[in-house]
Amino acid sequence: MATFKECVENDLRRIKDTTKYKRQNLTKDEILTLKLLEKDNNIIIRPTDKGGSIVIQDVEKYNSECMRQLSDADIYQRLLKDPTEEYYSELTEFCEEGKSNVILKEDEYNFILNKYPRIPVFYCIPKIHKDRNNPPGRPIVSGIDSLTCNLSQYIDILLQPKVKKSPSYTKDCTQVIDIIENSEFKEDWWMGTLDVQSLYTVIDHGEWKHAVNAQLKKEGRLIIKNFKERGSILAKKASGSPRKSSKRQDRLLKRIQLRDRSATSAELAQEWQQTGVSASARTVR
């Protein structure tokens, strides 16, 4: 034992501290101010709904906005007690029925049923792009590790393949930009946007369930293979799309972009394709 201890101590002495000192980008006064703000119970700090900014709000105004939204009886209902135990029993019955009818596998059954759920947390993030002085809040319910969290992930995995086939589906803003860049607009075309107030809370549950049920019946049973904890799917092959270009071709694209920084993704893709790369403007972006 003594020999082992001596060897370990010698190894530790030989280890050089490779940690480089990172200079603080804040002054001592700024760090102190942040700590004081963190402990101030009269304010609340939240990220904005859009723009990536940080907002410091008066806690009374923040609570008033939260209560304004929660008092809407058309959307929210005041509960007299915590219904988690009742909902857990109901969810267990559904899962038992699914397993007995060979709809759910054993690992799916175990994943969906969260035996130790936490109560979801309601909060709002300010929409300062609508009103800087009295911003309305975007309601968010953080359901991480809640009773239906794993069930939501499971349903999401089932529905995603079907949703992506919908003609109205767009993944994100990048895809929208890509569609616009590769479209030839006519003079009588107009572009417009829609803003739905309280999108998720106004969706009719009956219509939603009917639409989902119809799509699943049409598509057939989607089998989830190698379903592991937290809803991930282990693919046999490496995840992601295969590379469409070599490292040398990537460096060439970078030189092309630096040569003309005003070039669009479509223009860069067209020039890059001349080197033998099969890539779209979206890939370039």
TARA-V922628 format. One record per residue. N is the residue number from 1. RES is the residue in one letter. SS is DSSP state (H for helix, E for strand, L for the rest). NEAR is the number of other ideal C-beta (glycine too) atoms within 8 Angstrom. D_CENTER is the distance of its C-alpha to the mean C-alpha in whole Angstrom. Layout:
BEGIN
n=<N;N>
res=<RES;RES>
ss=<SS;SS>
near=<NEAR;NEAR>
d_center=<D_CENTER;D_CENTER>
END
This chain:
BEGIN
n=<1;2;3;4;5;6;7;8;9;10;11;12;13;14;15;16;17;18;19;20;21;22;23;24;25;26;27;28;29;30;31;32;33;34;35;36;37;38;39;40;41;42;43;44;45;46;47;48;49;50;51;52;53;54;55;56;57;58;59;60;61;62;63;64;65;66;67;68;69;70;71;72;73;74;75;76;77;78;79;80;81;82;83;84;85;86;87;88;89;90;91;92;93;94;95;96;97;98;99;100;101;102;103;104;105;106;107;108;109;110;111;112;113;114;115;116;117;118;119;120;121;122;123;124;125;126;127;128;129;130;131;132;133;134;135;136;137;138;139;140;141;142;143;144;145;146;147;148;149;150;151;152;153;154;155;156;157;158;159;160;161;162;163;164;165;166;167;168;169;170;171;172;173;174;175;176;177;178;179;180;181;182;183;184;185;186;187;188;189;190;191;192;193;194;195;196;197;198;199;200;201;202;203;204;205;206;207;208;209;210;211;212;213;214;215;216;217;218;219;220;221;222;223;224;225;226;227;228;229;230;231;232;233;234;235;236;237;238;239;240;241;242;243;244;245;246;247;248;249;250;251;252;253;254;255;256;257;258;259;260;261;262;263;264;265;266;267;268;269;270;271;272;273;274;275;276;277;278;279;280;281;282;283;284;285>
res=<M;A;T;F;K;E;C;V;E;N;D;L;R;R;I;K;D;T;T;K;Y;K;R;Q;N;L;T;K;D;E;I;L;T;L;K;L;L;E;K;D;N;N;I;I;I;R;P;T;D;K;G;G;S;I;V;I;Q;D;V;E;K;Y;N;S;E;C;M;R;Q;L;S;D;A;D;I;Y;Q;R;L;L;K;D;P;T;E;E;Y;Y;S;E;L;T;E;F;C;E;E;G;K;S;N;V;I;L;K;E;D;E;Y;N;F;I;L;N;K;Y;P;R;I;P;V;F;Y;C;I;P;K;I;H;K;D;R;N;N;P;P;G;R;P;I;V;S;G;I;D;S;L;T;C;N;L;S;Q;Y;I;D;I;L;L;Q;P;K;V;K;K;S;P;S;Y;T;K;D;C;T;Q;V;I;D;I;I;E;N;S;E;F;K;E;D;W;W;M;G;T;L;D;V;Q;S;L;Y;T;V;I;D;H;G;E;W;K;H;A;V;N;A;Q;L;K;K;E;G;R;L;I;I;K;N;F;K;E;R;G;S;I;L;A;K;K;A;S;G;S;P;R;K;S;S;K;R;Q;D;R;L;L;K;R;I;Q;L;R;D;R;S;A;T;S;A;E;L;A;Q;E;W;Q;Q;T;G;V;S;A;S;A;R;T;V;R>
ss=<L;H;H;H;H;H;H;H;H;H;H;H;H;H;L;L;L;L;L;L;L;L;L;L;L;L;L;H;H;H;H;H;H;H;H;H;H;H;H;L;L;L;E;E;E;E;E;L;L;L;L;L;L;E;E;E;E;E;H;H;H;H;H;H;H;H;H;H;H;H;L;L;L;L;L;L;L;L;L;L;L;L;L;H;H;H;H;H;H;H;H;H;H;H;H;H;H;H;H;H;L;L;L;L;L;H;H;H;H;H;H;H;L;L;L;L;L;L;L;L;E;E;E;E;E;E;L;L;L;L;L;L;L;L;L;L;E;E;E;E;E;E;L;L;L;L;L;L;H;H;H;H;H;H;H;H;H;H;H;H;H;H;H;L;L;L;L;L;L;L;L;L;H;H;H;H;H;H;H;H;H;L;L;L;L;L;L;L;L;L;L;L;L;L;L;L;L;L;L;H;H;H;L;L;H;H;H;H;H;H;H;H;H;H;H;H;H;H;H;L;L;L;L;L;L;L;E;L;H;H;H;L;E;L;L;L;L;L;L;L;L;L;L;L;L;L;H;H;H;H;H;H;H;H;H;H;H;H;H;L;L;L;L;L;H;H;H;H;H;H;H;H;H;L;L;L;L;L;L;L;H;H;H;H;L>
near=<4;5;6;7;8;8;8;8;8;8;8;7;6;6;6;4;4;4;4;4;4;4;4;6;3;6;6;5;6;8;10;8;8;9;8;8;10;7;6;7;5;5;10;8;9;12;7;14;9;6;7;5;7;7;11;7;11;8;10;6;9;13;8;8;12;13;8;8;12;8;7;8;6;3;8;8;4;4;6;3;4;6;7;9;7;7;10;10;8;8;13;9;8;8;12;8;8;10;12;6;6;5;6;10;8;7;8;11;12;7;11;12;10;10;4;4;11;7;7;8;6;9;9;12;11;13;13;12;7;6;8;4;4;5;12;9;12;9;11;8;7;8;9;6;7;11;10;9;12;12;10;9;10;13;8;9;10;10;10;8;9;10;8;7;6;7;3;4;8;7;5;6;5;9;10;9;9;13;9;7;10;7;6;3;4;5;3;4;6;4;4;4;4;4;4;6;5;8;7;5;7;9;8;6;6;6;8;9;8;8;8;9;8;8;10;12;7;6;8;6;5;8;4;11;5;7;10;9;5;6;12;6;10;6;7;3;4;4;4;4;4;4;5;8;9;6;5;6;12;9;8;10;13;8;8;12;10;6;5;7;5;3;9;7;11;9;9;14;13;8;9;15;10;6;7;5;10;4;10;7;13;9;8;11;8>
d_center=<52;53;53;49;48;50;49;45;46;48;44;43;45;45;41;40;38;36;33;33;34;31;32;31;29;30;34;35;35;32;30;33;31;28;29;31;28;26;29;30;29;30;27;23;21;18;15;16;14;15;16;15;18;19;21;24;25;28;27;29;28;24;26;28;25;23;26;27;24;24;28;27;29;28;24;24;27;28;29;32;31;28;27;25;28;29;26;26;29;28;25;27;30;28;26;30;31;29;30;33;33;31;28;26;27;28;24;22;24;24;20;20;22;21;24;23;21;20;20;17;17;17;17;17;16;19;19;22;22;23;26;26;29;27;24;22;19;16;16;13;13;12;13;12;15;17;19;17;14;15;16;13;12;15;15;12;14;17;16;14;17;19;17;17;20;20;22;20;17;15;12;12;14;16;17;18;20;21;23;24;26;27;29;32;32;36;37;37;33;31;27;26;22;22;20;20;20;18;17;15;18;21;20;23;23;26;25;21;23;26;24;22;25;27;24;24;28;28;26;27;26;23;24;21;23;23;20;20;18;14;14;15;17;20;21;25;24;22;19;18;20;24;25;27;29;30;30;33;32;29;31;33;30;30;33;33;30;32;35;34;31;31;31;28;26;28;31;30;29;32;34;32;33;37;36;35;32;30;27;25;24;21;21;23;21>
END
